[in-house]
Amino acid sequence: MELTHAVSPDGLFVVAQAVGSGRFGLYPVAGGEPRSIPGINSTDWPLRFSSDGTALFVSEGRPPFAAGLAITRLDLATGRKTRFLDITPPDSRGMCWRDADVTPDGASYLYTFSRFFSELYIIDGLR
């Protein structure tokens, strides 16, 4: 099982991904069978629960991310996804996203990234 850092506001559940199947589930901290999460894909990455515990903020894709980052709000009762945030920097050359997070109330967010640059030199006529 691969753990995310998504713990329910009441502390009773944690979101984890089963090894092998790649399916995410709500695992009871006290033990027992996990509950399925409707609407989540194996390529999604859960960031955290909403403050009321009715939704998960999910990034579309896993770290490290591509040039842009899309975050959706996943309703845990219906599985319906609502686009919450798109983060696209003005210059994404050499960019490799590392992590993102949203506050439980959805009012603020943060992200980290790295940039990798290189140069190619072509030299003719060396002996």
C-alpha atoms as a printed R data frame, in Angstrom:
    type eleno elety resid chain resno       x      y       z
1   ATOM     1    CA   MET     A     1   0.000  0.000   0.000
2   ATOM     2    CA   GLU     A     2   1.303  3.447  -0.918
3   ATOM     3    CA   LEU     A     3   0.163  6.168   1.475
4   ATOM     4    CA   THR     A     4  -0.707  9.700   0.513
5   ATOM     5    CA   HIS     A     5  -0.836 12.441   3.132
6   ATOM     6    CA   ALA     A     6  -4.626 12.651   2.867
7   ATOM     7    CA   VAL     A     7  -6.085 11.977   6.309
8   ATOM     8    CA   SER     A     8  -9.769 12.610   6.926
9   ATOM     9    CA   PRO     A     9 -10.591 15.611   9.149
10  ATOM    10    CA   ASP     A    10 -11.962 13.292  11.844
11  ATOM    11    CA   GLY     A    11  -8.760 11.212  11.730
12  ATOM    12    CA   LEU     A    12 -10.653  7.979  11.033
13  ATOM    13    CA   PHE     A    13  -9.521  7.341   7.444
14  ATOM    14    CA   VAL     A    14  -6.417  7.657   5.319
15  ATOM    15    CA   VAL     A    15  -6.270  7.538   1.524
16  ATOM    16    CA   ALA     A    16  -3.904  4.873   0.216
17  ATOM    17    CA   GLN     A    17  -3.229  3.095  -3.062
18  ATOM    18    CA   ALA     A    18  -3.168 -0.699  -3.104
19  ATOM    19    CA   VAL     A    19  -0.008 -2.243  -4.506
20  ATOM    20    CA   GLY     A    20  -0.740 -4.341  -7.558
21  ATOM    21    CA   SER     A    21  -4.221 -3.093  -8.425
22  ATOM    22    CA   GLY     A    22  -3.336  0.600  -8.237
23  ATOM    23    CA   ARG     A    23  -6.775  1.368  -6.791
24  ATOM    24    CA   PHE     A    24  -7.169  4.072  -4.174
25  ATOM    25    CA   GLY     A    25  -9.315  3.468  -1.135
26  ATOM    26    CA   LEU     A    26 -10.345  4.969   2.185
27  ATOM    27    CA   TYR     A    27  -8.588  2.832   4.772
28  ATOM    28    CA   PRO     A    28  -9.900  2.906   8.353
29  ATOM    29    CA   VAL     A    29  -7.108  3.838  10.762
30  ATOM    30    CA   ALA     A    30  -8.580  1.430  13.339
31  ATOM    31    CA   GLY     A    31  -8.327 -1.440  10.831
32  ATOM    32    CA   GLY     A    32 -10.806 -3.160   8.593
33  ATOM    33    CA   GLU     A    33 -11.695 -3.256   4.928
34  ATOM    34    CA   PRO     A    34 -11.084 -0.169   2.799
35  ATOM    35    CA   ARG     A    35 -13.941  1.700   1.131
36  ATOM    36    CA   SER     A    36 -13.688  2.460  -2.558
37  ATOM    37    CA   ILE     A    37 -13.475  6.056  -3.757
38  ATOM    38    CA   PRO     A    38 -15.851  6.697  -6.656
39  ATOM    39    CA   GLY     A    39 -14.459  8.713  -9.563
40  ATOM    40    CA   ILE     A    40 -10.772  8.442  -8.710
41  ATOM    41    CA   ASN     A    41  -8.352  7.091 -11.310
42  ATOM    42    CA   SER     A    42  -5.116  5.214 -10.704
43  ATOM    43    CA   THR     A    43  -3.280  8.127 -12.373
44  ATOM    44    CA   ASP     A    44  -4.767 10.697  -9.954
45  ATOM    45    CA   TRP     A    45  -2.868 11.746  -6.856
46  ATOM    46    CA   PRO     A    46  -4.911 12.635  -3.723
47  ATOM    47    CA   LEU     A    47  -3.639 15.781  -2.042
48  ATOM    48    CA   ARG     A    48  -5.972 16.216   0.937
49  ATOM    49    CA   PHE     A    49  -9.541 16.140   2.191
50  ATOM    50    CA   SER     A    50 -11.728 19.215   2.119
51  ATOM    51    CA   SER     A    51 -12.327 20.734   5.566
52  ATOM    52    CA   ASP     A    52 -15.802 19.188   5.796
53  ATOM    53    CA   GLY     A    53 -14.538 15.739   4.716
54  ATOM    54    CA   THR     A    54 -16.966 15.428   1.795
55  ATOM    55    CA   ALA     A    55 -14.368 15.832  -0.967
56  ATOM    56    CA   LEU     A    56 -10.758 15.188  -1.915
57  ATOM    57    CA   PHE     A    57  -8.508 17.625  -3.703
58  ATOM    58    CA   VAL     A    58  -6.757 15.553  -6.373
59  ATOM    59    CA   SER     A    59  -3.988 16.367  -8.830
60  ATOM    60    CA   GLU     A    60  -4.386 14.909 -12.284
61  ATOM    61    CA   GLY     A    61  -1.200 12.900 -12.584
62  ATOM    62    CA   ARG     A    62   1.496 11.922 -10.140
63  ATOM    63    CA   PRO     A    63   4.658 13.659  -9.067
64  ATOM    64    CA   PRO     A    64   6.820 14.568 -10.875
65  ATOM    65    CA   PHE     A    65   4.262 16.374 -12.975
66  ATOM    66    CA   ALA     A    66   4.473 17.568 -16.561
67  ATOM    67    CA   ALA     A    67   4.680 21.246 -17.566
68  ATOM    68    CA   GLY     A    68   1.340 22.188 -15.998
69  ATOM    69    CA   LEU     A    69  -0.627 21.064 -12.988
70  ATOM    70    CA   ALA     A    70  -4.398 20.555 -12.794
71  ATOM    71    CA   ILE     A    71  -6.175 20.088  -9.471
72  ATOM    72    CA   THR     A    72  -9.767 18.880  -9.197
73  ATOM    73    CA   ARG     A    73 -12.216 18.598  -6.326
74  ATOM    74    CA   LEU     A    74 -13.592 15.054  -6.123
75  ATOM    75    CA   ASP     A    75 -16.972 14.650  -4.402
76  ATOM    76    CA   LEU     A    76 -16.663 11.481  -2.297
77  ATOM    77    CA   ALA     A    77 -20.398 10.712  -2.421
78  ATOM    78    CA   THR     A    78 -20.946 11.051  -6.164
79  ATOM    79    CA   GLY     A    79 -17.467 10.704  -7.706
80  ATOM    80    CA   ARG     A    80 -18.046 13.951  -9.595
81  ATOM    81    CA   LYS     A    81 -14.905 15.941 -10.381
82  ATOM    82    CA   THR     A    82 -14.933 19.717 -10.560
83  ATOM    83    CA   ARG     A    83 -11.913 21.587 -11.925
84  ATOM    84    CA   PHE     A    84 -10.546 23.557  -9.014
85  ATOM    85    CA   LEU     A    85  -7.232 25.000 -10.156
86  ATOM    86    CA   ASP     A    86  -4.873 25.054 -13.129
87  ATOM    87    CA   ILE     A    87  -1.291 26.057 -12.453
88  ATOM    88    CA   THR     A    88   0.684 26.912 -15.563
89  ATOM    89    CA   PRO     A    89   3.737 29.118 -15.213
90  ATOM    90    CA   PRO     A    90   4.502 31.611 -17.989
91  ATOM    91    CA   ASP     A    91   7.762 29.811 -18.770
92  ATOM    92    CA   SER     A    92   7.702 26.050 -18.244
93  ATOM    93    CA   ARG     A    93  10.981 25.229 -20.009
94  ATOM    94    CA   GLY     A    94  12.983 22.668 -18.071
95  ATOM    95    CA   MET     A    95  10.311 22.479 -15.399
96  ATOM    96    CA   CYS     A    96   9.661 19.350 -13.350
97  ATOM    97    CA   TRP     A    97   6.892 19.636 -10.753
98  ATOM    98    CA   ARG     A    98   7.644 17.977  -7.458
99  ATOM    99    CA   ASP     A    99   4.675 18.487  -5.185
100 ATOM   100    CA   ALA     A   100   1.483 20.470  -4.678
101 ATOM   101    CA   ASP     A   101  -1.006 20.946  -1.874
102 ATOM   102    CA   VAL     A   102  -4.221 22.805  -1.091
103 ATOM   103    CA   THR     A   103  -5.473 24.051   2.261
104 ATOM   104    CA   PRO     A   104  -8.560 22.168   3.484
105 ATOM   105    CA   ASP     A   105 -10.797 25.197   2.861
106 ATOM   106    CA   GLY     A   106  -9.432 25.538  -0.686
107 ATOM   107    CA   ALA     A   107  -8.471 29.182  -0.105
108 ATOM   108    CA   SER     A   108  -4.722 28.720  -0.633
109 ATOM   109    CA   TYR     A   109  -2.339 26.405  -2.398
110 ATOM   110    CA   LEU     A   110   1.366 25.775  -2.750
111 ATOM   111    CA   TYR     A   111   3.629 23.947  -5.156
112 ATOM   112    CA   THR     A   112   7.282 23.210  -5.636
113 ATOM   113    CA   PHE     A   113   9.237 22.554  -8.799
114 ATOM   114    CA   SER     A   114  12.724 22.157 -10.159
115 ATOM   115    CA   ARG     A   115  14.226 23.368 -13.392
116 ATOM   116    CA   PHE     A   116  16.722 21.449 -15.424
117 ATOM   117    CA   PHE     A   117  18.661 23.204 -18.153
118 ATOM   118    CA   SER     A   118  21.405 21.927 -20.384
119 ATOM   119    CA   GLU     A   119  23.340 23.076 -23.407
120 ATOM   120    CA   LEU     A   120  24.438 21.091 -26.422
121 ATOM   121    CA   TYR     A   121  27.698 22.034 -28.056
122 ATOM   122    CA   ILE     A   122  28.571 20.772 -31.503
123 ATOM   123    CA   ILE     A   123  32.245 21.017 -32.414
124 ATOM   124    CA   ASP     A   124  33.467 20.317 -35.918
125 ATOM   125    CA   GLY     A   125  37.028 19.761 -37.106
126 ATOM   126    CA   LEU     A   126  38.668 18.390 -33.946
127 ATOM   127    CA   ARG     A   127  41.636 16.092 -34.446
